[in-house]
Amino acid sequence: MDRKFGRARKESRDDSPERSIFWLDLGNVSLSRFKPLSFADINTAIPYYEKTLVLRSPESHERFMFLSSLGSALLSRFEQLGNMEDLEVAIQHHQDVLASYPTQHPDRSMFLSNFGSMLLSRFKQLGRMADLELAVRHHQDALASCPTKHPDRSMFLSNLGSVFISRFEQLGNMRDLALAIRHHQCALTSWPSKRAGSSMLLRNLGKALLIRFGMLGRMGDLEQAVRHHQDALSCCSTDNSSGYSMSLNGFAIAMLTRFKHSGRMNDHHKAVLLLQEAFAMRPPGHPLRSASLNNLGRALMERYEWQDRMDDLNQAIIHYEGALALRPSGHPDRPLTLNNCGNALLSRFKRLGRLEDINKAIMLQREALELCPAGHPSRAVQHSNLAVALHFRFNWLGQSEDLEEAIMTHREALAMYPVGRAGHYTSLCSLAHALSTRFEQRGMMRDIEEAIAHYQTALLFTPPVHVDRLLSLNNLASALCSRFKKSGAMKDREHAISLYQEAFDLCPPGHPLRSVSYKNLSNAVQARFGHWDMRGY
C-alpha cells in the first residue's frame, strides 16, 4: 500500500468524511491498476468503494460519486467473470445515481452514458429488447444533454454509434447501421487530432464499416475499414498496453476479412503477426488473454480453409480450447468460444471422419445454445450451427433423427433472423440444403420445391457485386437440376444452365473457383444433349 494512503488512514477518524474519501481514493488506485493486469485488484477495489457508502448517509450529496464508482467497478468485474449479480447491482447503483443527481448538472450526461452501457451489457446476456431500447434512449439523452463544445462529446457520439450497431445486429434494420456509421464518423471528425483517444474512435468506425461490407459486399467499405484500423494502430501509444493490443487485434481482423475475400496471403501473414504481438502483451491472468487465443484460433482456421494444412486446423482447436478454459460457465463470451471450437471440430471431422470430433462438436453447440436463452442476440446463430453439425453427422451415419432435428433446428433459426440480415441469407441456404438432402433420401417433391424457394429468396439478397452471389447461383442451379431429374421439366434444366453460366462469368482467370464453375456448366450442358439418341449419327 502506498505510504501516503497508510498515513491518511491513521489521521482520519473511522466515521469522518475524510475517511470515506480515503477509501474512495484507495479504490480508484486499485481499479486503475486492474485495467492492464488481472482482476485481482478489482476485488480489492470493490470493498473500498463499499466502505465509502457505509460512511456516508443516504442524504449525502456526495453519495452519487461513491455509488457510481462502485457500480463501475462491479461492471468491470462482471465483464471479466460474468457474474450477473454484479451487473444487476451495478445497474441498481446507477439508477440510484440518476434519481438523485441534479438534472442540469454538467456530469449527468456521463452517468446517462454509463447507465446505457450497463443496460446494453444486460441485453447481450439476457436478450431483453426493453434493455436495448432503454440503452439507445439513455445514450441519446447523454448526447442531447452534452454541450456541442464539450470535450467528451465525441465519446458520447461513439457510444451511441456502438449501441446502434447492437440494435442493427438484433433487428437487421439498415437504418441503424447507417446511423452507427454516421455517429462514428461525427465522433472522429469532432475529436481533436492531437488528443489521446482517437485510436478507439478509429477502431469503432472501422468495425462498423466491416459490418456494412459483410452486408452489402462493397469493397470500398472494406478498404476504408482496413485503413481506419491501420490508423488506429499508428496513433496508439505502446505505453497504453490495453489500447495498443486492441488496435493490433482490430487491424488483424480487418486484414483477415480482406484475405478471406481476396486470397492475398500477405494479408493473412501480417494478420497472424499482429495477433501474435497482441497475445504476447496479454500474459497469463490478463483479462483479454482468452480473446487473443480466440482470435489466433480464427486466423489459423482461415488459413486452413484456404491452404488445407492439418497443422493449422489442429492448432486452431488447441487455441479455441485454451480460450474455452479461460471462459468458464457464466462468462459472457463462453457461447462464442463454444461455437468456434465446435465449428473447428466439425471441420476436422470433415477431413478425418473421426466420430469423436463430430460428437464433441454437437455437444459444444448444444451447450452454446443452452447458454443463449430465448431472445438472446446469438440464439439464432447457435441454432444454425447445431443444425449444420447434425446434418453432417446424418451424412456420415445415416440416422434419420439427426436430419429431422437438423431441419427443425434450421427452421427455428430462420424464424429468428430478421429478413435481410446477413444471417438470414445463410439460414435460408442451410435449410434449403438440408431439405435437398431429405429429397434425395425420400424423393418427396415438397422438399425440393421448398428448397428451391429458399435458394431463390437467398439469391434476391445477393446483388450482382455481392461476394456470396457465386454460391447462391450454384446452389439454386443444383436444386433445379435435382428437380429436373425427378420431373423432367425442361425449363428447370435450361434455367440451371443459365445460372451456371452466370456463376462462371463471375470467375475471372485465376479465381480459385473458376475450374469448379466450368465443370458445373459443362456437366449441365452435356446433360442437355444426353437426352437425345446419338446412335444414329
N, C-alpha and C positions, 0 to 999 in steps of 0.2 A: 504494500500500500504506500502511496506517495506520502512523504513526510509531512507535507502541509495539511493533508487530509487528517492524519493522525492528530496533529496539533489542534486543528479546528474541532475535532470531535471532543477533545478534552476540555476545550474552552467554552463549549456551548452546553446549556442545560438540556436534559432529555426532552423537556416539553417546550423548549424555546423555538421561535420562528427560525433562528439561525441554525438550529439543529436540523430542521426539516430541509433547509437549503443545502446543508451539508450532505444529507442523504441523496438529494436530487443531483447534486454535482457528482457525487461518487457513482451514482447510477449512470450518469452521462458518460463518465470516463470509461466505465466497464463496457457500455454499449458501443462506444466509438472504437474500442479495442476489438470488439467482436467482429466488426464488419469484414476485415480481410482475413480473419483467422477462423476459429471454431465457435460452436455455440456454448462453450464452457463459460465464457464471460457473460453471456446474456442471462444465464441462470443466476449469476452473481448480481447483475444489474436489477433484475425484477424485484427481489426483496428490498433493495434500497429504495426503489420507487414506491413500494407498498408502505414502507415506513413513513414516507413523506405524507401519505394520506392519513395515517394514524395521527400524525402530529398537527393536522390542520382540520378545523371544524368544517362541516358541510357548507356553512355560510361564508367561508373564507373566499375572498376574491381571487386568491392565487391557486385555489384548488383545481381550476381547469388546467393549469400548467402541469400539475402533478398527474392528473388523470390522463392528459394527452401523452405525457412521457411514458407512463405505464402502458397505455394502450399501444403505443408504437413498439415498445419492447415485446409485448405479448404477440403482436402481429409478426415481428421478426422471428420469434421462437416458433410460431405456427408455420411459417414459411420453411423452416428447417425440419421440424419434427412432425408436422401435420396433425397436431392435437386440436380438434375442433373446439374444445373448451377454451383454449387460448384465444381463438378467433372470436368466439361469441362474447367473451369478457372484454376483449379489445373493442368490439363494436359497441357494447353497452357503455363503456367508458367514454367513447367519442360521442355517443348520443347525449350523455350527461354534459359533456363539454359544450356541445352546440346548444343545448337547452339553457345553459347558464351564461353563455358568452354573449356580450353585447352585440346587437345586430349590426351596428355600424363600426365595430372595432376593425382596424386595418388587418389584423391577423385572422379574421373569420374565414376569409377565402382559403387560407391554408388548411384550416380544420375541416372545411367542407370537402376539399380535395382529398384529404387523408381518409375521411369517412367514406367517400365514394370508392376509394381504392380498397378499403376493407370489405365493402359490400360486393365489389367485383370479385374479391378472393372467395367470399362465401358462395357467390353464384357459380364459380368454377368448381366448387366442391359439391354443391347440392343441386345445381341446375334450376334454381328458382328464378323464373323470369322477373318476378317482382323485385328481386335484389338487383338484377341487371338494369332494369328501368330506373330504379332509385339511384344506382351508381351513375347512370348517364345524367340524371337530373341534378345530383349534387355536384358533379364536375361542371355542368353548365352553370349552376349557381356560383360556383367558385370563380369561374371565368368572368361571369357578369359582375361580380362584386369586386373584381380586381381592377384598379385604375389602369388606363392604357399605358402609362409610362412606368408602371410598377416593374421592378427588376425581376420578379418571379412570374410575370405574365406568360412568358414563353413556356415555362414548365406547366402552367395550367392548360395552355393550348395543347401541349403534347399529351398530357394526361387525358384530356377529353378525346384527342385523336385515338389513343390506345383503347379507350372504352368503346368507341365507335367500332374499332376493329373487332372487339369481342362480340358486339351485337351483330356485326356482319357475319362472323363465323357461326353464330347461332341461327340467324334468320335468313341469311343469304341475300339481303337487300343491298343491291349495288350502290344505292344512295349512301348507306352507312360507310361503305368503303371509300366512296368519293369524299365524304365529309372527313373521314380519318386522314386521308392524304392531304386534303386542303389545310386541316388544322396542323398537321405535322410540318407542312411547308411554311405556314404562317409562323409557327414556333421558331423554325430555323431562321427565317428572314428577320424576325424581330430580336433575335439573340445577338448581343454584342460579340463581334468576331473574336475579340481577344479574351473574352471571359471564359473561365473553365466551365465545362458542362456541355459544350456544343457536340461533343462526341456522342453523348446519349441521344441527342435530338437527331443527329445524322443516322444513328442506328435505327431509331424508331421509324423514320421516313423510309429508310432502306427496306425495313421489314414490310411496311405497308405496300411498297411497290412490288416486292416479291410476291405478295398475296395476289395483287391485281394481275401480275404476269401469269400466275397459276390459273386465274380465271379466264383471261382473255388471250393469253399467248402472245402479247405484244413484246417483241424483242427490245424495244426502246425502254420499257419498264425494267426489264432485266438488266440492261446495261446501266441504267441510272441507279438501280439498286446496288450493283457492284461498285459503282463509283462512290456512292454515298458511304457504303461500308468501308471502302478503302480510305476515304477522307476521315471517317470516324477514327480509324486506327492511327492515321497520321497525326491527328491533333490531340491524341490522348497520351498523357504523360505516363511513362513506365512507373513513376512513383505511385500512381493510382493503380495498384495491382488489380483491384476488383474491376474497375472500369476498363483497364487495358486488356485483361483476359476476356471480358465480354465482347470487346471490339474485335479481338482475334477470332472469337467464335462466330460473331456476326459476319465478318468478312469471309471466313471459311465457308459458311453455309451458303452465302451468295455465290461463291466460286463453285461449290458443289452443284448448285442449281444450274449454273451455266454449263458446267461439264455434262450434266445429265442430258441437256438439250442440244449440245453442240459436239460432244465427244472429244473435246480438247483435253488430252491427258495432262498438259501443262497446268490447266486449271485444277485438276484433281491433285496433282503433285503439290502444288502450292497450298491447297486447302489442307492437306494432311500435315504439312509442316506448320501451318498456323494452329491447327488443333493440338498438335503435339506441344507447341510452345505454351499454349493456354493450359494444357494438362500439367506441364511442369511447374506452373505458377499456382497450382492447387494441390498441395501435398495432402497426405492422409489426414483426415479431420477437417479439411476445408469444406464449407457448406456447399460449394459448387463442384466438388470433385466428381460427384455422380453425373452431373450434366456433361462434364468433359468426357467421361467414359462413354456415355450415351452417344455423344456427337462423333467420337472416334469410331464407335461401332457402326454408325450410319455411313461414315466415309468409306470404311472398309467394305460395307455391303454394296455401296455404289460401284466401287472398283470391281468387286466380284461379279456383279451383274454385267459389267462391261467386258472384263477380261477372263472370267470363268476360272479364277485361281482359287483352289480349295483352301489354301492357307489364309487368304483374305476372309473367306466365309467363317472358318474356324476361329480366327482372331476376333471377328465381329461378335460372334457368340460369346467368347470369353469376356469381351468388353461389356456387352449387354448384361451378362450375368454378374459382373463386378458392380455395375451401376445398380442392378436389382438388389444386391446385398446391402447397398447403402441407402436403399429406399424401402424400409420395412413397411408392414401393414399400417395404414394411416397416413403415409407420406403422400403429399399432393400429387407427386409425379410418378407414383408407382404404377398406375394403369398404363401410362405411356411406355414405361420400360418393359412391363409385361407384354405389351403389344409388340414392341420392337423385337424383343427376344423370341417371342412366338413366331413372328414372321421369318426371322433368321433361321430358326429350327425347321420351319416349313421349307425354306429354300434348300437346306441340307438334305431334308427328306427327298425332295425332288431329284437331287443329284445322286444320293446314295441308296435311297429306298429303305432306310432303317426305320422300322416301326416305332422304336422308342423316341425318335425325333418327332414324328407326327403326333404321337400320343401326348408327348410333353407339350408340344405347341398348342394342341387343343386344350390341355389343362391350363396353360398360362392364359390363353384367350378367354376361357371361361372365368377365371379369376378376375381378369381385367374387366369383363362385362359385369360381374357381381359388384365391383367397386364403383361402377357408374350407375347410380340409381336412375329411375325414370326422370326425364328432364335434364339429365346431365349432358353438357355440351359434347362429350366424347362417346356417348352411348351408341349412337348410330354407327360410328367407326368401329367400335368393338363388336357390334352385331355383324358387320360386314366381314371383319377379319376372321371371326369364329366360323362364319358360313363358308368362307373360302377354304379354310383348313378342313372342315368336314367334307367339302366337295372333293378335295384331293384324297382324303382317306377312302372315300367311296370309290374313286377311280382305282385305288390300289387293292382294296379288299372286297369291293362289290356289295357292301352291306347297304341294303335299301334304306334303312333307317337313317344312315348318315346323309344320303342325298335328300331325303324328305325333310330332315332337320335343317339342312343347308338352304333349301328353297324357302322354308318357313322363316328362317332367320334373315335371309336376304329380303324377304317381303317386309319384315318388321323394320329393317334398316331403311329401306326405300321410303316407307311411310314417315320416317323421322326427318328425312332430308328435305329442306325447302327446295322447291323447283328452281333450277338454275344454279344452285350451289355446286361447287366443284365435286363434292362427294356424291351429289345426286347423279351425275354422269357415270361415275364409277359403279354406283349401286345398280343403276339400270343395266349396265353391261354385265355385271356379275350375276344378277338374277337371270338375265337372258341366257347366259352361258350355262347356268345350272338347268334351266328349262330345256335347253337344246340337248343337254346330256340325257335328261329323262325321256325326251322324244326319241333319241337313238336307242334307249333301252326298251321303251314300250310302244313307240310308234303312234302316240296319241297326237292328232293334228292340233288340238287346242294348245299343246305345249309349244310347238314350233310357231304357231300363229302369235301367241303371246310373246315369245322370244323375239320375233321379227318386229313386232310393235315396239318393244322396248329398245331394240337396236336403232329403229328409225327415230325414236324420240331422242336417243343419245346423239345421233348424227346431227339433229337440229341444233344441239348445244355446242357443236364444234364448227365454227365458221371456217372459210377456206384457208385462213392463215394459222389456225389453231394447231398446236403441237400434237394433239390427240386425234386429229382428223384421219390420219392414215389408219390407225387402229379401228376407228369407227367404220370406215369404209370396208375394211376386210371382214370385220365381224358381221356386218349386215349382208355382205355378199355371200359369206359362208352359210349363213342361215337360209338365204334364198335358194342356194344350191341344194341344201338339205330338203327343203320343201319341194323343189323341182323333182328330186329323185323319188319322192313319195307320190306326188300328184301329177307330174308330167306337164305342168303348166309352163309353156314356152316363154311366157313373159317373165317368169322368175329367173330363168336361165339368162335371158338377154339383159335383164336388169343387173344381174350379178356380174356379167361381163363388163358392163359399163362402169360399175363400181370398182372392179379390179383395175380397169384401165385408168380411172382417176387416181387410184392409190399408187399405181406405177408412175404416173406423171408427177406425183409428189416426191419421188425418189430420184434426185439427180445422180449422175455418175459419182461413185464414191460413198453414197449413202449406205449405211450398214444394212438396211432392209431392202435395198434395190433388187438383190437376187431373189429374195423371198417373194417380193411383189411380182417379179417377172414370172416366177414359177406358178403363182396363183393364177395370173392372167392366162398364161399359155395352157395350163390344165383346163381352164374353163372354156377357152376357145376350141381346144381339141375335143372336149366333150360335145360341143355343138355339132361337130362332124361325125362324132361317134354314133349318132342315131341314124345315119344313112348307111345303106348296104353298099359297101365299096367293092364287092367281089366282082361286079360286072364290068369294072373298068380295067 
